[in-house]
Amino acid sequence: MTTEGTLVAHAGDPELVTYWRSASKPFQLAPLVEDGGIERFGLDQEMLALACGSHNAESEHRVVGARWLEAVGLTEDQLSCGGHPSLWPEQADRMIREGVTPTPLWSNCSGKHAGLLALARLHDWPTDGYEATGHPVQDRVAQSIARYAGVPVEQQVWGVDGCTAAAVALPLVAMARGYAALGAGETPALAVLRDAMMAWPMMVAGSERLDTLLMAAWPGRVVAKIGAEGVFSAALPTLGLGLSLKVHDGDMRCAGYALIALLDAVVARFDPSGDWPMDELARWRSPKIRNTRGVVTGSYEPRLTLRFA
């Protein structure tokens, strides 16, 4: 999808309506940037990237999360996200060994929740219930979604995300339009968030996570963000394109493999002579499945065929 809203390629149903989940986080944070939150609270790129991300709760993530609380004048128990084990198995295992009981700062969504609470503080709105539809914070988020994804507020479908915050469902084309706008830095706020995510890919996800690995491998060329239940969105700033995908059965293993297949096809079509470091992502292409003896028993093979306009 281009920033003008032109669909240049698709596979499957581009009008499929599904929940954007955590891939919508940059647009949930945009109102805080637009309304002067950076200046009010002294926010830096690392903090903004964390709020746009779904982190592993590694030590650096928790440190930056604590900086959010201090900057905005919050306590951890004001975060409505609750705690959960790390998304990174190595960190989750470490938590078990060390007897860690995860608190809200350990939530992959703690940065987003801090950002939403900061928006409430900025406008002197109540902090109670900030995560729910009907609160002024969520009204501003809905306006942001309308502005960048192109779906009017009255046509948006809202539910509740796993972290308790309101979650929007949109057509895939609208999600792609939003990411095209993010990649292009269509407004000063989106440019700030895009640059923060690209400058601090570790804050967006973490160790062994594709969002982080992809932005590190293609610096300045991609902004990527996963969402739960098989959603992935990305922007290609140098090509002026945004894309979004949904694995129908919600398989998170396959979302990353599908994204790499999609990016390979798009780059081959629109920038075949460009110097894209494809080898950096080789392990995400048709990875092998091995049994307990290490014998290859199969592989993950994306079966999407892009139809170009």
ZIBEL-V107503 format. One record per backbone hydrogen bond with DSSP energy under -1.0 kcal/mol. CO is the residue of the C=O (numbers start at 1). NH is the residue of the N-H. If there is no record, write none. Layout:
co={CO	CO}
nh={NH	NH}
This chain:
co={1	2	6	8	10	13	14	16	18	20	21	22	24	24	25	26	29	29	30	31	32	33	36	37	38	38	44	45	46	47	48	50	58	59	60	61	62	63	64	65	66	67	68	69	69	75	76	88	89	90	91	92	93	94	95	96	103	104	107	108	109	110	111	112	113	114	115	116	117	118	119	120	121	127	129	131	132	135	136	137	138	139	140	141	142	143	144	145	146	152	153	157	159	161	165	167	168	169	170	171	172	173	174	175	176	177	178	179	180	181	187	188	189	190	191	192	193	194	195	196	200	201	204	205	206	209	210	211	212	213	214	218	223	225	227	230	231	232	233	234	235	236	236	236	241	243	245	247	254	255	256	257	258	259	260	261	262	263	264	265	266	267	271	274	276	277	278	279	281	282	287	289	289	291	295	298	307}
nh={242	5	2	309	307	16	173	172	170	23	24	25	27	28	29	30	32	33	34	35	37	36	40	41	42	43	48	49	50	51	52	53	62	63	64	65	66	67	68	69	70	71	72	73	74	78	79	92	93	94	95	96	97	98	100	99	106	107	110	55	113	114	115	116	117	118	119	120	121	122	123	125	124	130	132	166	135	139	140	141	142	143	144	145	146	147	148	149	150	155	156	169	167	164	161	159	20	157	18	175	176	177	178	179	180	181	182	183	184	186	191	192	193	194	195	196	197	198	199	200	203	205	54	56	209	213	214	215	216	217	218	221	235	233	231	247	227	245	225	243	223	239	240	241	236	234	232	250	258	259	260	261	262	263	264	265	266	267	268	269	270	271	274	276	278	280	281	282	284	285	300	297	298	294	291	289	10}
